[in-house]
Amino acid sequence: MVEVLRARGQRIDWCIVGEPSSEHRVGDTIKIGRRGSFSGRLTVHGVQGHVAYPDLAMNPVHMLAPALAELTQHVWDQGNEHFQPTTFQISNLNAGTGAPNVIPGELKARFNLRYSPVQTQDSLRRTVEGILDRHGVRYTIEWYVSGEPFYTPAGALSQAVCEAVTLVNGSPPKLSTGGGTSDGRFIATLGSQVVELGVTNASIHKVNESVEVAQIDALHRMYVETLRRLLA
């Protein structure tokens, strides 16, 4: 959709994304931006062998361990006024054949960096690879970009949404850029004001993900009140 609009020379002024952005009550939190998501698929190259003869092998798990400890403890940044600090997480790690007497020849890991705008993909790549190089890890990495960080400063949309939420709930929402990525990252590239307002995220990505009907009713009223203010 974004590509078609860009090709037509059209843009979206305001966009409300129905992400489950709320924490305890519908509308208690709205998202005015998101951190970027930068992932890597790491392969550590060792030499397979018998555990009784480690001098004839090279264990990729042992090779990675010191570097991995540094990566998980590294302070990437302090974030900024609107964004949380950058974080690093290992999402998958495996090596070996399952046999207790075989040193694995290869280790594969997946990791993700949720990064604030004070970082760039190049700076993150240099830091990760620099730590691996310093520890003498033999590796290859494939990098993937899931989304760039975006931020919507105060404007007509955020004001209308805040007023609508306050009217329905009796209290104003918290403005946040926390959490994962969303489809807002695509719309934001059009220069649009993007706000995320949705139901609570208590069951997000869990088994039996669900939402109370009453939350949808409350959200509907917030959307209607937002439209009334924007289109008045």
Order of alpha helices (4+ residues) and beta strands (2+ residues): alpha-beta-beta-beta-beta-beta-alpha-beta-beta-beta-alpha-beta-beta-alpha-beta-alpha-beta-alpha
